[in-house]
């Protein structure tokens, strides 16, 4: 681990943390300016507010988790950046130019990152979301990456808005699904999965015309929505 202890003499200087060691940084009461390179693990301590933290990668590349007054940002490569929140905002600038203030909102009794209340699950806290499906009905997908886990039973279920990086997860004893998309271009895909003596029928709606026309079987389904978009590990 590499330790970096800043002093008042460092005010106005920008420090760049590379990805070689794990960094442990102690800030000051002055404005600290810290740039964190891609893949870097860093623990930032005792930031006094009004600090600038420049983070490689887009905001959407990170998930967030709150522990006390510290927010852990986990990148899509697994690196972790721990940043303390205080009643005076610290500014986080992401690689895509998005700028968000990290602050403890005293009146709300919560930590905010921009407009997102991290203390109540806002922001990117969940990363991939698991949606359990146990019977007939309709589910609307969100903008997040979602894994739809189907219980073993006989029923029909509709999912609206299934998109890239979402996953249909069937029981492990399911034979490979059959996919019916003869009416390609109608925005609808039908899948049927046999699990023991049970049959799970899934209808996906709201599929774009381009994606719909490109799908004729499981291989092309995964080519459109991502490898592993159909899985059998529930």
C-alpha positions as CSV (number, residue, x, y, z in Angstrom):
1,X,0.0,0.0,0.0
2,X,1.2,3.5,-0.8
3,X,0.5,6.3,1.6
4,X,0.0,9.9,0.5
5,X,-0.4,12.5,3.3
6,X,-1.2,16.0,2.0
7,X,-0.4,19.2,3.9
8,X,-1.5,22.8,3.5
9,X,1.6,23.3,1.3
10,X,0.0,21.1,-1.3
11,X,-3.0,23.3,-1.8
12,X,-3.7,23.9,-5.5
13,X,-1.5,21.0,-6.6
14,X,-3.0,18.1,-8.5
15,X,-2.0,14.6,-7.5
16,X,-2.3,11.7,-9.9
17,X,-2.8,8.2,-8.4
18,X,-1.7,5.4,-10.8
19,X,-2.9,1.8,-10.7
20,X,0.2,0.1,-9.4
21,X,-0.3,0.2,-5.6
22,X,-3.3,0.5,-3.4
23,X,-3.4,4.2,-2.4
24,X,-4.2,5.5,1.1
25,X,-4.6,9.2,0.9
26,X,-5.0,11.6,3.8
27,X,-6.4,15.0,2.8
28,X,-6.3,18.5,4.3
29,X,-8.7,21.3,5.2
30,X,-7.7,23.0,2.1
31,X,-8.9,22.2,-1.4
32,X,-7.3,18.9,-2.5
33,X,-7.2,17.9,-6.2
34,X,-6.8,14.2,-6.8
35,X,-6.9,12.3,-10.1
36,X,-7.5,8.6,-9.9
37,X,-6.3,6.6,-13.0
38,X,-8.2,3.7,-14.5
39,X,-8.1,0.5,-12.5
40,X,-6.7,2.2,-9.4
41,X,-7.7,1.2,-5.8
42,X,-7.7,4.2,-3.5
43,X,-8.9,5.0,0.1
44,X,-9.4,8.7,0.5
45,X,-9.5,9.9,4.1
46,X,-10.1,13.2,6.0
47,X,-11.2,15.2,3.0
48,X,-12.2,18.6,4.2
49,X,-14.8,19.5,1.6
50,X,-14.5,21.6,-1.5
51,X,-12.1,19.0,-2.8
52,X,-12.0,17.8,-6.4
53,X,-11.7,14.1,-7.2
54,X,-11.2,13.2,-10.9
55,X,-12.2,9.6,-11.7
56,X,-11.4,7.7,-14.8
57,X,-14.4,6.2,-16.6
58,X,-18.0,7.1,-16.9
59,X,-20.4,7.4,-13.9
60,X,-22.3,4.5,-15.3
61,X,-19.2,2.3,-15.0
62,X,-19.4,2.4,-11.2
63,X,-21.7,1.0,-8.6
64,X,-21.9,2.7,-5.2
65,X,-22.3,1.4,-1.7
66,X,-22.6,3.5,1.5
67,X,-20.9,2.4,4.7
68,X,-21.3,5.1,7.4
69,X,-20.3,8.3,5.8
70,X,-18.0,6.6,3.3
71,X,-19.1,5.8,-0.2
72,X,-17.3,3.0,-2.1
73,X,-17.3,3.3,-5.9
74,X,-16.6,-0.1,-7.6
75,X,-15.5,0.1,-11.2
76,X,-16.4,-2.3,-13.9
77,X,-12.9,-3.8,-13.6
78,X,-13.4,-4.4,-9.9
79,X,-11.3,-1.5,-8.6
80,X,-12.6,0.2,-5.5
81,X,-12.4,3.9,-4.6
82,X,-13.5,4.9,-1.1
83,X,-14.5,8.6,-0.7
84,X,-15.8,10.1,2.5
85,X,-18.8,12.4,2.5
86,X,-19.0,15.6,4.6
87,X,-21.4,18.4,5.2
88,X,-19.3,20.5,2.7
89,X,-19.5,19.0,-0.8
90,X,-16.6,17.3,-2.5
91,X,-16.9,17.4,-6.3
92,X,-16.4,14.2,-8.3
93,X,-15.6,14.6,-12.0
94,X,-16.0,11.5,-14.1
95,X,-14.2,10.7,-17.3
96,X,-17.2,11.4,-19.5
97,X,-17.3,14.9,-18.1
98,X,-20.2,14.3,-15.7
99,X,-19.8,16.2,-12.5
100,X,-21.5,15.4,-9.2
101,X,-21.2,16.7,-5.7
102,X,-20.9,14.2,-2.9
103,X,-22.3,15.7,0.3
104,X,-24.1,14.9,3.6
105,X,-27.5,16.6,3.4
106,X,-28.1,17.4,7.1
107,X,-31.8,18.3,6.7
108,X,-32.4,15.0,4.8
109,X,-30.1,13.0,7.1
110,X,-28.7,11.3,4.0
111,X,-25.7,11.2,1.7
112,X,-26.3,12.6,-1.8
113,X,-24.3,12.2,-5.0
114,X,-25.7,15.0,-7.2
115,X,-29.5,14.4,-7.0
116,X,-29.2,10.8,-6.0
117,X,-29.9,9.9,-2.4
118,X,-27.4,7.1,-1.9
119,X,-28.6,6.4,1.6
120,X,-31.9,5.2,0.3
121,X,-30.6,3.2,-2.7
122,X,-30.3,5.9,-5.3
123,X,-27.5,6.1,-7.8
124,X,-25.9,3.0,-9.1
125,X,-26.2,1.0,-5.8
126,X,-27.6,-2.2,-7.2
127,X,-25.6,-2.7,-10.4
128,X,-27.3,-5.8,-11.8
129,X,-30.8,-6.3,-10.4
130,X,-32.4,-9.7,-9.8
131,X,-36.1,-10.0,-10.6
132,X,-37.8,-13.2,-9.4
133,X,-40.7,-14.4,-11.5
134,X,-42.9,-17.0,-9.9
135,X,-46.0,-17.2,-12.1
136,X,-48.2,-15.5,-14.7
137,X,-48.1,-11.8,-15.1
138,X,-46.3,-8.9,-16.8
139,X,-43.0,-7.3,-15.8
140,X,-41.6,-4.1,-17.2
141,X,-37.8,-3.9,-17.5
142,X,-36.0,-0.8,-16.2
143,X,-32.9,0.9,-17.6
144,X,-30.7,-1.2,-15.3
145,X,-29.1,-4.5,-16.1
146,X,-31.6,-7.1,-14.9
147,X,-31.6,-10.9,-14.4
148,X,-35.1,-12.4,-14.7
149,X,-35.1,-15.6,-12.6
150,X,-37.9,-18.0,-13.5
151,X,-39.3,-20.4,-10.9
152,X,-40.0,-24.0,-12.0
153,X,-43.8,-24.2,-12.7
154,X,-46.2,-24.0,-15.5
155,X,-47.2,-20.4,-16.5
156,X,-46.9,-17.6,-19.1
157,X,-45.2,-14.4,-18.4
158,X,-44.6,-11.2,-20.4
159,X,-41.6,-8.9,-20.1
160,X,-41.7,-5.5,-21.7
161,X,-38.5,-3.6,-22.5
162,X,-36.0,-6.5,-22.4
163,X,-32.7,-5.0,-23.6
164,X,-29.0,-5.6,-24.0
165,X,-27.2,-7.0,-20.9
166,X,-30.5,-8.3,-19.5
167,X,-30.7,-12.0,-18.8
168,X,-33.4,-14.7,-18.8
169,X,-32.4,-17.3,-16.2
170,X,-34.3,-20.6,-16.3
171,X,-34.1,-23.5,-13.8
172,X,-31.0,-25.6,-14.1
173,X,-32.9,-28.7,-15.3
174,X,-34.5,-26.8,-18.2
175,X,-33.9,-28.2,-21.7
176,X,-32.7,-25.6,-24.2
177,X,-35.5,-23.1,-24.8
178,X,-37.4,-23.0,-28.1
179,X,-37.7,-19.6,-29.7
180,X,-40.5,-18.5,-31.9
181,X,-40.0,-15.4,-34.0
182,X,-41.6,-16.2,-37.3
183,X,-43.3,-12.7,-37.3
184,X,-39.9,-10.9,-37.1
185,X,-40.4,-7.2,-37.0
186,X,-43.6,-7.2,-34.9
187,X,-41.6,-6.3,-31.7
188,X,-42.4,-9.5,-30.0
189,X,-40.4,-12.7,-29.3
190,X,-41.9,-15.9,-27.8
191,X,-39.8,-18.4,-25.8
192,X,-40.8,-21.7,-24.3
193,X,-38.8,-23.6,-21.7
194,X,-39.5,-27.1,-20.4
195,X,-38.4,-27.7,-16.8
196,X,-39.3,-31.2,-15.7
197,X,-43.0,-31.5,-16.2
198,X,-43.4,-27.7,-16.2
199,X,-43.6,-25.4,-19.2
200,X,-42.6,-21.7,-18.9
201,X,-43.8,-19.5,-21.7
202,X,-42.1,-16.1,-22.0
203,X,-43.2,-13.3,-24.3
204,X,-40.9,-10.3,-24.8
205,X,-42.5,-7.2,-26.1
206,X,-41.3,-3.8,-27.1
207,X,-38.4,-5.2,-29.1
208,X,-37.0,-2.8,-31.6
209,X,-37.6,-3.7,-35.3
210,X,-33.9,-4.1,-36.0
211,X,-33.3,-6.4,-33.1
212,X,-36.5,-8.4,-33.8
213,X,-35.6,-9.0,-37.4
214,X,-32.1,-10.1,-36.4
215,X,-33.3,-12.9,-34.1
216,X,-34.1,-16.4,-35.3
217,X,-32.7,-18.6,-32.5
218,X,-30.8,-18.7,-29.3
219,X,-27.4,-17.9,-30.9
220,X,-28.7,-14.8,-32.7
221,X,-30.7,-13.9,-29.5
222,X,-27.4,-13.7,-27.6
223,X,-25.7,-11.9,-30.4
224,X,-28.3,-9.1,-30.0
225,X,-28.7,-9.0,-26.2
226,X,-25.3,-10.3,-25.1
227,X,-23.5,-13.6,-24.3
228,X,-25.4,-15.4,-21.6
229,X,-28.7,-13.6,-22.2
230,X,-30.3,-17.0,-21.9
231,X,-29.0,-19.0,-19.0
232,X,-29.9,-22.1,-17.0
233,X,-28.3,-21.6,-13.6
234,X,-31.2,-20.7,-11.4
